[in-house]
Amino acid sequence: MSDLPAPSSTGVRIAGDRYQWLVAWQGCVTAVRDAALHAPNPVVGVGVEVDGVGNVDDVVLYRKTPPHTYMQVKYAADSSTPVNEDYLLKLSDQGGPSILRKLAQAWQQLTEDGTPVDLALLSNRSPDAEDPLISLRDSRTQLLVPKAAQQGPRSKKGQARGRWAEGADLSEEGLLGLLKVLRFDLARDVMHLHEHLRMLMVATGLRFDEDAMHAGADWVARQVADGQRRLSLADIREAIRSLRLEVGSSRAVVSIATLKPDPMAEDADYAVDWVDRFEGDSPFVKRRPQAPATWAQLQADIEAAPYRMPPGTSAVAVSGSLRLAPAFAVGAAFRMVTGVDLAVAQRDQLWSSDEAYEASLAPAVDEHALDLGQDLAVAVAVATDPTQDVLDFLREQQIPVSRLLVLRPPGGPKDNSIPDAAAASALAVGIRDLLRRACRAHPAIHLFQAGPMGLALLLGNRWNRLRPTTVYEDLNTQQLYEKAFVIDA
């Protein structure tokens, strides 16, 4: 790919506006979901370039009761300038107040009557890991306190606090008051924003393809151009109707991240973050827990999910990054006998356990005799055919199985062998029904999978009236596979 030319100042401004409209549309989607799920203090409206709120006017989330969220949205064309003391205290090009001073002025104005606020500096710029205060940012709360308040005035932190207080025209006590409510929501690059917004639209029952996301952002831009600075819930719902974005109902969210951080985790009803507990530095090589973490601990975290859902939950969306064994375990935790409709975004489609289908789809079957014991081995060969690897593993590890059944879609294994949600549900039911008959003479099942993550989730969701099942994960190493979970069935 050839290098892209440097963007013009107009190009940077247009990209920055687009970034702001996407952030505002994300707030609009949050308002719709909050209303549908009866959030305790819901977002009831969204402001864009609001008058009378100082420099935090870019996007405002109005809640039923304060604190409202006031955002300053800062877009950068490159990563040459991280967020640090120099960035925050630098005077504007015209010699005007610095970013931190403007944030302090807005905070003083908005809280003058004692009203609580939530402030955020939202940017695609990264935090400076070497900055004495920014480096103390808590990734969970996005706040610099309490760590920034620690140590005395002569310490490195204390000296930085002094410079920040002077730059903000606040006392040190006043600065700490500001930092208690000022979130540094950083490193939100466009791809991260798209991924978060996409899953939020899934969880709100909306179309979530690129066209749908940009249709929402375009609508926000038109409202701003027309002078409409505050968008009510009724306005947003009418926009969704006119844009034909609604395709379902809102869902609770379970976030399971094992390969890379999940942008949706902050909006999830239950989140499991195992990214730092898996081996490997890249999502492409993370395949198993790193000691002392174990598969059993991950299974316990996954199986806790149904009990952490809001009362009366009947529909759940799964977000995050997980390979096939954890996806199967999530599906099994929410098995159909619990009455929950479980769904996941598979490419630009929503694969749901409630998806209607005309008839179950019986898989084609290949059988291989092994005579190593009494159990049954099963390989689901949908995206590719793992037969030889599974046979080699079973023999090398002397897994006590009498035979291996390789189950394939009727058209054979290939990347697009399952075209849609209906076909996925039909095949999951067909596999389960075939195995109910096949496992009668066997005390246990050993399961290997090669297919889309969505199918693993739906298969686990229907895995009942079978046998206790050991689920294996593909390690892509000389060992080939590793025992991950044991699922009662």
KERO-820370 format. One record per residue (C-alpha): residue number from 1; residue in one letter; chain; z, x, y. Coordinates in Angstrom, 3 decimals. Layout:
REM residues N
NUM,a,A,Z,X,Y
...
//
This chain:
REM residues 489
1,m,A,0.000,0.000,0.000
2,s,A,-0.968,1.404,3.399
3,d,A,1.703,1.834,6.074
4,l,A,2.191,-1.083,8.431
5,p,A,1.719,-0.411,12.150
6,a,A,4.785,-0.517,14.375
7,p,A,5.337,-4.064,15.683
8,s,A,4.706,-4.748,19.358
9,s,A,7.496,-5.954,21.618
10,t,A,5.970,-9.441,21.389
11,g,A,5.915,-9.187,17.592
12,v,A,9.578,-8.185,17.515
13,r,A,10.475,-11.102,19.800
14,i,A,8.581,-13.579,17.627
15,a,A,10.226,-12.209,14.455
16,g,A,13.634,-12.449,16.149
17,d,A,13.020,-16.064,17.145
18,r,A,11.942,-16.854,13.586
19,y,A,15.111,-15.269,12.262
20,q,A,17.191,-17.429,14.606
21,w,A,15.378,-20.642,13.611
22,l,A,16.013,-19.883,9.917
23,v,A,19.729,-19.349,10.636
24,a,A,19.801,-22.659,12.520
25,w,A,17.992,-24.484,9.695
26,q,A,20.535,-23.043,7.271
27,g,A,23.223,-24.681,9.399
28,c,A,21.312,-27.969,9.251
29,v,A,21.152,-27.829,5.451
30,t,A,24.880,-27.045,5.344
31,a,A,25.583,-30.186,7.405
32,v,A,23.664,-32.384,4.936
33,r,A,25.382,-30.834,1.911
34,d,A,28.840,-31.063,3.508
35,a,A,28.313,-34.775,4.129
36,a,A,27.075,-35.426,0.589
37,l,A,29.962,-33.575,-1.056
38,h,A,32.612,-34.879,1.376
39,a,A,33.667,-31.405,2.535
40,p,A,37.170,-31.443,4.084
41,n,A,36.003,-30.266,7.531
42,p,A,32.243,-30.732,7.443
43,v,A,29.557,-29.399,9.735
44,v,A,28.446,-32.516,11.648
45,g,A,25.858,-31.010,13.988
46,v,A,24.029,-27.819,14.896
47,g,A,23.514,-26.373,18.366
48,v,A,20.707,-23.984,19.255
49,e,A,20.754,-22.011,22.522
50,v,A,23.616,-24.158,23.745
51,d,A,24.593,-24.284,27.411
52,g,A,28.095,-23.469,28.597
53,v,A,29.343,-21.331,25.700
54,g,A,28.596,-17.845,27.003
55,n,A,26.783,-15.311,24.871
56,v,A,27.499,-17.003,21.516
57,d,A,24.953,-19.751,22.138
58,d,A,22.229,-18.770,19.647
59,v,A,23.452,-21.039,16.849
60,v,A,26.563,-23.250,16.881
61,l,A,27.953,-25.128,13.891
62,y,A,29.935,-28.125,15.134
63,r,A,32.584,-29.275,12.694
64,k,A,34.487,-32.546,12.535
65,t,A,37.468,-30.755,14.027
66,p,A,37.646,-27.246,15.545
67,p,A,37.190,-24.403,14.982
68,h,A,33.460,-24.671,15.566
69,t,A,31.381,-21.605,14.681
70,y,A,29.595,-19.844,17.551
71,m,A,27.023,-17.222,16.566
72,q,A,25.261,-14.482,18.405
73,v,A,22.145,-13.737,16.329
74,k,A,20.725,-10.220,16.694
75,y,A,17.468,-9.234,14.997
76,a,A,16.188,-5.649,14.737
77,a,A,12.711,-4.521,13.692
78,d,A,14.097,-1.469,11.861
79,s,A,17.339,0.134,10.702
80,s,A,17.449,2.931,13.266
81,t,A,20.473,1.475,15.091
82,p,A,23.442,0.405,12.943
83,v,A,26.284,-1.703,14.272
84,n,A,28.916,0.715,15.546
85,e,A,30.909,1.544,18.655
86,d,A,27.895,2.878,20.536
87,y,A,25.879,-0.251,19.786
88,l,A,28.678,-2.625,20.784
89,l,A,29.776,-0.830,23.956
90,k,A,26.387,0.192,25.323
91,l,A,25.497,-1.499,28.608
92,s,A,22.355,-3.610,28.641
93,d,A,19.052,-2.058,29.720
94,q,A,19.606,-3.597,33.159
95,g,A,23.119,-2.147,33.389
96,g,A,24.796,-5.449,32.545
97,p,A,27.765,-6.112,30.236
98,s,A,27.789,-4.720,26.715
99,i,A,27.544,-6.893,23.598
100,l,A,31.289,-6.609,22.999
101,r,A,32.082,-7.484,26.614
102,k,A,29.879,-10.593,26.418
103,l,A,31.572,-11.639,23.173
104,a,A,34.970,-11.162,24.796
105,q,A,33.957,-13.239,27.818
106,a,A,32.708,-16.056,25.571
107,w,A,35.947,-15.945,23.556
108,q,A,38.055,-16.182,26.708
109,q,A,35.970,-19.066,28.026
110,l,A,35.988,-21.064,24.783
111,t,A,39.711,-20.609,24.073
112,e,A,40.972,-21.085,27.625
113,d,A,42.380,-24.533,26.768
114,g,A,43.836,-23.360,23.445
115,t,A,40.990,-24.623,21.249
116,p,A,40.561,-22.425,18.145
117,v,A,37.126,-20.882,17.543
118,d,A,35.215,-19.008,14.884
119,l,A,32.879,-16.355,16.330
120,a,A,30.192,-14.417,14.464
121,l,A,27.861,-11.564,15.280
122,l,A,25.082,-12.188,12.759
123,s,A,22.467,-9.486,12.375
124,n,A,20.093,-7.801,9.979
125,r,A,21.479,-4.491,11.249
126,s,A,23.751,-2.647,8.813
127,p,A,27.363,-1.674,9.527
128,d,A,27.957,2.005,10.249
129,a,A,30.073,3.333,7.396
130,e,A,31.234,6.236,9.580
131,d,A,32.515,4.125,12.484
132,p,A,36.364,4.191,12.756
133,l,A,36.627,0.381,13.079
134,i,A,33.394,-1.122,11.729
135,s,A,33.945,0.781,8.475
136,l,A,37.144,-1.273,8.009
137,r,A,35.215,-4.561,7.782
138,d,A,36.400,-6.752,4.890
139,s,A,33.281,-7.892,3.013
140,r,A,35.054,-11.108,1.974
141,t,A,36.140,-12.281,5.430
142,q,A,33.737,-10.182,7.554
143,l,A,36.726,-9.394,9.806
144,l,A,37.916,-5.973,10.961
145,v,A,41.562,-7.010,10.901
146,p,A,44.131,-6.448,9.549
147,k,A,43.004,-2.849,8.882
148,a,A,41.754,-2.287,12.436
149,a,A,45.230,-3.131,13.765
150,q,A,46.970,-0.495,11.678
151,q,A,48.222,2.951,12.817
152,g,A,49.332,4.063,16.253
153,p,A,47.467,4.779,19.502
154,r,A,46.974,8.484,18.734
155,s,A,45.311,7.845,15.389
156,k,A,41.543,7.704,15.016
157,k,A,41.790,3.923,14.719
158,g,A,44.097,3.673,17.705
159,q,A,41.813,5.729,19.919
160,a,A,38.841,3.593,18.883
161,r,A,40.844,0.439,19.669
162,g,A,41.516,1.835,23.117
163,r,A,37.827,2.450,23.778
164,w,A,36.889,-1.002,22.487
165,a,A,39.580,-2.689,24.601
166,e,A,38.388,-0.866,27.714
167,g,A,34.743,-1.717,26.963
168,a,A,35.632,-5.368,26.417
169,d,A,37.864,-5.467,29.531
170,l,A,40.788,-6.609,27.404
171,s,A,44.253,-5.331,26.683
172,e,A,44.661,-3.927,23.176
173,e,A,46.620,-7.063,22.307
174,g,A,43.741,-9.152,23.630
175,l,A,41.223,-7.116,21.629
176,l,A,43.145,-7.747,18.423
177,g,A,43.217,-11.451,19.267
178,l,A,39.423,-11.394,19.570
179,l,A,39.028,-9.455,16.322
180,k,A,41.080,-12.058,14.457
181,v,A,38.278,-14.601,14.990
182,l,A,35.171,-12.413,15.388
183,r,A,33.267,-12.004,12.134
184,f,A,30.724,-9.216,11.737
185,d,A,28.141,-10.933,9.516
186,l,A,25.909,-7.898,9.036
187,a,A,23.036,-6.597,6.876
188,r,A,21.528,-10.098,6.685
189,d,A,17.953,-8.925,6.280
190,v,A,15.188,-11.507,6.140
191,m,A,14.935,-11.376,2.337
192,h,A,18.709,-11.923,2.042
193,l,A,18.506,-14.840,4.482
194,h,A,15.616,-16.402,2.540
195,e,A,17.477,-16.052,-0.766
196,h,A,20.627,-17.642,0.646
197,l,A,18.733,-20.473,2.334
198,r,A,16.658,-21.092,-0.781
199,m,A,19.741,-21.586,-2.956
200,l,A,21.447,-23.693,-0.300
201,m,A,18.405,-25.997,-0.300
202,v,A,18.574,-26.154,-4.118
203,a,A,22.227,-27.168,-3.893
204,t,A,21.391,-29.830,-1.309
205,g,A,18.695,-31.488,-3.398
206,l,A,15.818,-30.278,-1.222
207,r,A,12.534,-28.569,-1.956
208,f,A,13.179,-24.835,-1.860
209,d,A,9.773,-23.181,-1.836
210,e,A,8.655,-20.938,1.049
211,d,A,6.726,-23.776,2.680
212,a,A,9.820,-25.995,2.664
213,m,A,12.020,-23.310,4.244
214,h,A,9.517,-22.648,6.992
215,a,A,8.948,-26.354,7.587
216,g,A,12.646,-26.656,8.393
217,a,A,12.584,-23.621,10.691
218,d,A,9.456,-24.952,12.448
219,w,A,11.233,-28.253,13.060
220,v,A,14.156,-26.412,14.690
221,a,A,11.717,-24.486,16.905
222,r,A,10.081,-27.730,18.040
223,q,A,13.446,-29.241,18.954
224,v,A,14.300,-26.204,21.071
225,a,A,10.882,-26.306,22.760
226,d,A,11.476,-29.986,23.562
227,g,A,14.869,-29.224,25.125
228,q,A,16.906,-30.696,22.248
229,r,A,19.830,-28.253,22.066
230,r,A,22.155,-30.225,19.763
231,l,A,20.909,-31.547,16.420
232,s,A,23.002,-34.351,14.947
233,l,A,23.344,-35.123,11.256
234,a,A,21.151,-38.186,11.829
235,d,A,18.481,-35.988,13.458
236,i,A,18.550,-33.586,10.528
237,r,A,18.324,-36.346,7.920
238,e,A,15.361,-37.880,9.721
239,a,A,13.661,-34.476,9.776
240,i,A,14.203,-34.082,6.015
241,r,A,12.708,-37.531,5.466
242,s,A,9.687,-36.959,7.692
243,l,A,9.045,-33.513,6.210
244,r,A,9.387,-34.924,2.675
245,l,A,11.865,-32.272,1.650
246,e,A,14.290,-34.384,-0.381
247,v,A,13.801,-34.248,-4.149
248,g,A,17.296,-34.840,-5.545
249,s,A,20.994,-35.001,-4.755
250,s,A,23.506,-32.389,-3.652
251,r,A,25.260,-30.267,-6.267
252,a,A,28.402,-28.212,-6.599
253,v,A,27.613,-24.498,-6.962
254,v,A,28.688,-21.910,-9.518
255,s,A,27.823,-18.339,-8.538
256,i,A,27.674,-15.744,-11.324
257,a,A,26.627,-12.275,-10.133
258,t,A,26.333,-9.432,-12.637
259,l,A,23.247,-7.556,-11.380
260,k,A,23.356,-7.786,-7.571
261,p,A,25.508,-9.587,-4.965
262,d,A,24.798,-13.304,-4.594
263,p,A,24.238,-14.455,-0.983
264,m,A,25.264,-17.950,-2.102
265,a,A,28.714,-16.818,-3.265
266,e,A,30.327,-17.665,0.086
267,d,A,29.144,-21.281,-0.262
268,a,A,29.949,-21.607,-3.969
269,d,A,32.682,-23.824,-5.371
270,y,A,33.413,-21.080,-7.913
271,a,A,32.158,-17.494,-7.763
272,v,A,32.290,-14.685,-10.314
273,d,A,31.342,-11.254,-8.949
274,w,A,30.918,-8.678,-11.717
275,v,A,28.306,-6.502,-10.003
276,d,A,30.642,-3.505,-9.716
277,r,A,31.962,-4.071,-13.252
278,f,A,28.570,-3.599,-14.940
279,e,A,27.144,-0.205,-15.873
280,g,A,24.355,1.163,-13.721
281,d,A,23.488,1.644,-10.071
282,s,A,20.497,-0.709,-9.987
283,p,A,20.026,-4.381,-10.941
284,f,A,17.224,-3.242,-13.228
285,v,A,19.546,-1.193,-15.457
286,k,A,22.752,-3.267,-15.380
287,r,A,23.069,-4.748,-18.866
288,r,A,26.702,-4.543,-20.007
289,p,A,30.230,-4.278,-18.626
290,q,A,31.547,-0.846,-17.777
291,a,A,34.885,0.033,-19.390
292,p,A,37.602,-1.015,-18.958
293,a,A,35.821,-4.331,-18.206
294,t,A,34.821,-6.264,-21.327
295,w,A,32.512,-9.081,-22.384
296,a,A,35.596,-11.101,-23.338
297,q,A,36.906,-10.915,-19.777
298,l,A,33.541,-12.036,-18.404
299,q,A,33.477,-14.911,-20.887
300,a,A,36.931,-16.022,-19.750
301,d,A,35.764,-16.006,-16.118
302,i,A,32.649,-18.006,-16.997
303,e,A,34.530,-20.540,-19.108
304,a,A,36.938,-21.176,-16.218
305,a,A,34.074,-22.532,-14.091
306,p,A,34.149,-26.208,-15.189
307,y,A,37.844,-26.407,-14.316
308,r,A,37.222,-25.084,-10.798
309,m,A,34.702,-27.740,-9.831
310,p,A,35.691,-30.401,-7.281
311,p,A,37.037,-33.619,-8.825
312,g,A,34.286,-35.981,-9.907
313,t,A,31.566,-33.306,-10.027
314,s,A,28.551,-34.594,-11.943
315,a,A,25.860,-32.097,-10.910
316,v,A,26.088,-28.298,-10.685
317,a,A,23.623,-25.636,-9.538
318,v,A,23.918,-22.099,-10.903
319,s,A,23.150,-19.240,-8.521
320,g,A,23.422,-15.481,-8.795
321,s,A,21.935,-12.836,-11.055
322,l,A,22.551,-12.780,-14.774
323,r,A,20.817,-11.791,-17.964
324,l,A,20.284,-13.996,-20.984
325,a,A,23.640,-13.756,-22.787
326,p,A,25.694,-14.640,-19.666
327,a,A,23.199,-17.425,-18.822
328,f,A,23.679,-18.887,-22.304
329,a,A,27.475,-18.654,-21.878
330,v,A,27.307,-20.506,-18.546
331,g,A,25.237,-23.247,-20.157
332,a,A,27.695,-23.487,-23.046
333,a,A,30.643,-23.742,-20.639
334,f,A,29.014,-26.841,-19.114
335,r,A,27.745,-28.319,-22.393
336,m,A,26.106,-31.732,-22.211
337,v,A,29.143,-33.286,-23.831
338,t,A,30.948,-32.719,-20.506
339,g,A,28.508,-35.051,-18.725
340,v,A,27.507,-32.540,-16.042
341,d,A,23.868,-32.113,-15.001
342,l,A,23.382,-28.330,-14.897
343,a,A,20.438,-26.814,-13.005
344,v,A,19.007,-23.452,-11.983
345,a,A,16.086,-22.357,-9.815
346,q,A,13.409,-20.915,-12.116
347,r,A,10.774,-19.449,-9.825
348,d,A,9.920,-22.355,-7.474
349,q,A,11.032,-25.059,-9.923
350,l,A,14.413,-26.636,-10.610
351,w,A,15.191,-26.594,-14.337
352,s,A,17.815,-29.247,-14.944
353,s,A,19.598,-30.359,-18.095
354,d,A,18.924,-33.972,-17.044
355,e,A,15.162,-33.408,-16.796
356,a,A,13.281,-36.192,-18.581
357,y,A,10.849,-35.281,-21.377
358,e,A,8.746,-37.399,-23.719
359,a,A,9.766,-35.832,-27.028
360,s,A,11.544,-32.731,-28.268
361,l,A,9.302,-29.717,-28.833
362,a,A,9.756,-28.224,-32.291
363,p,A,9.309,-24.442,-32.272
364,a,A,7.097,-22.551,-34.679
365,v,A,9.192,-20.605,-37.220
366,d,A,8.838,-17.251,-38.952
367,e,A,11.420,-16.390,-41.617
368,h,A,12.481,-12.893,-42.726
369,a,A,14.779,-12.366,-45.735
370,l,A,17.499,-9.724,-45.296
371,d,A,20.260,-10.426,-47.857
372,l,A,22.925,-8.573,-45.853
373,g,A,25.485,-11.399,-45.960
374,q,A,25.934,-15.149,-45.548
375,d,A,25.289,-15.682,-41.819
376,l,A,22.077,-16.781,-40.097
377,a,A,20.254,-14.670,-37.497
378,v,A,18.079,-16.403,-34.893
379,a,A,15.639,-14.812,-32.458
380,v,A,14.225,-16.977,-29.659
381,a,A,10.807,-15.445,-28.921
382,v,A,9.498,-17.146,-25.788
383,a,A,8.501,-14.509,-23.215
384,t,A,7.865,-11.781,-25.791
385,d,A,8.326,-11.212,-29.523
386,p,A,11.526,-9.239,-30.288
387,t,A,11.195,-9.567,-34.089
388,q,A,10.933,-5.893,-35.013
389,d,A,13.737,-4.832,-32.669
390,v,A,16.011,-7.553,-34.055
391,l,A,15.204,-6.658,-37.668
392,d,A,15.853,-2.981,-36.981
393,f,A,19.179,-3.783,-35.306
394,l,A,20.344,-6.114,-38.061
395,r,A,19.602,-3.511,-40.735
396,e,A,20.991,-0.518,-38.849
397,q,A,24.205,-2.323,-37.905
398,q,A,24.485,-4.103,-41.279
399,i,A,25.042,-7.461,-39.599
400,p,A,26.053,-9.859,-42.420
401,v,A,23.048,-12.194,-42.339
402,s,A,20.954,-13.531,-45.203
403,r,A,17.834,-14.231,-43.134
404,l,A,16.308,-14.118,-39.672
405,l,A,14.530,-17.103,-38.151
406,v,A,12.151,-16.264,-35.310
407,l,A,11.514,-19.333,-33.141
408,r,A,8.419,-19.430,-30.926
409,p,A,6.806,-21.995,-28.630
410,p,A,3.822,-23.634,-30.369
411,g,A,1.420,-21.538,-28.277
412,g,A,3.217,-18.284,-29.047
413,p,A,5.373,-16.017,-26.867
414,k,A,4.052,-15.170,-23.401
415,d,A,5.310,-15.056,-19.823
416,n,A,4.171,-18.572,-18.914
417,s,A,4.705,-20.260,-22.272
418,i,A,7.102,-22.771,-20.645
419,p,A,5.286,-24.359,-17.692
420,d,A,8.016,-26.596,-16.272
421,a,A,11.499,-28.088,-16.565
422,a,A,10.445,-30.873,-18.920
423,a,A,8.921,-28.394,-21.376
424,a,A,12.041,-26.197,-21.159
425,s,A,14.349,-29.126,-21.944
426,a,A,12.093,-30.327,-24.753
427,l,A,11.998,-26.860,-26.350
428,a,A,15.778,-26.375,-25.992
429,v,A,16.366,-29.663,-27.827
430,g,A,13.729,-28.774,-30.435
431,i,A,15.398,-25.407,-31.127
432,r,A,18.846,-26.979,-31.398
433,d,A,17.680,-29.748,-33.734
434,l,A,15.867,-27.311,-36.025
435,l,A,18.924,-25.050,-36.200
436,r,A,21.259,-27.941,-36.992
437,r,A,19.359,-28.307,-40.253
438,a,A,18.816,-24.590,-40.853
439,c,A,22.464,-23.533,-40.385
440,r,A,24.029,-25.942,-42.884
441,a,A,24.323,-23.291,-45.608
442,h,A,25.566,-20.574,-43.227
443,p,A,29.099,-20.025,-41.822
444,a,A,27.931,-18.433,-38.533
445,i,A,24.922,-17.742,-36.313
446,h,A,23.827,-14.491,-34.612
447,l,A,21.616,-15.256,-31.600
448,f,A,19.034,-12.991,-29.899
449,q,A,16.938,-14.168,-26.949
450,a,A,13.707,-13.117,-25.242
451,g,A,12.739,-15.718,-22.667
452,p,A,13.351,-17.060,-19.159
453,m,A,16.905,-17.213,-17.874
454,g,A,16.555,-20.954,-17.279
455,l,A,15.847,-21.586,-20.954
456,a,A,18.934,-19.574,-21.977
457,l,A,21.031,-21.752,-19.650
458,l,A,19.568,-25.013,-21.006
459,l,A,19.862,-23.842,-24.611
460,g,A,23.527,-22.979,-24.149
461,n,A,24.019,-26.369,-22.503
462,r,A,22.805,-28.110,-25.684
463,w,A,24.439,-25.788,-28.207
464,n,A,26.658,-28.176,-30.167
465,r,A,27.096,-29.358,-33.774
466,l,A,25.962,-25.954,-35.027
467,r,A,28.093,-22.980,-36.141
468,p,A,30.222,-20.380,-34.328
469,t,A,27.612,-18.239,-32.581
470,t,A,27.634,-14.565,-31.656
471,v,A,25.333,-14.053,-28.680
472,y,A,23.797,-10.585,-28.230
473,e,A,22.539,-8.877,-25.069
474,d,A,19.455,-6.667,-25.020
475,l,A,20.558,-3.186,-23.906
476,n,A,17.094,-1.583,-23.727
477,t,A,18.609,1.534,-25.341
478,q,A,18.407,3.176,-28.758
479,q,A,21.182,0.821,-29.895
480,l,A,18.889,-2.127,-28.940
481,y,A,21.542,-4.876,-28.721
482,e,A,25.253,-5.385,-28.163
483,k,A,27.537,-8.241,-29.150
484,a,A,28.428,-10.113,-25.959
485,f,A,30.051,-13.500,-26.595
486,v,A,31.252,-15.692,-29.431
487,i,A,30.592,-19.366,-28.674
488,d,A,32.282,-22.121,-30.654
489,a,A,29.733,-24.719,-31.702
//
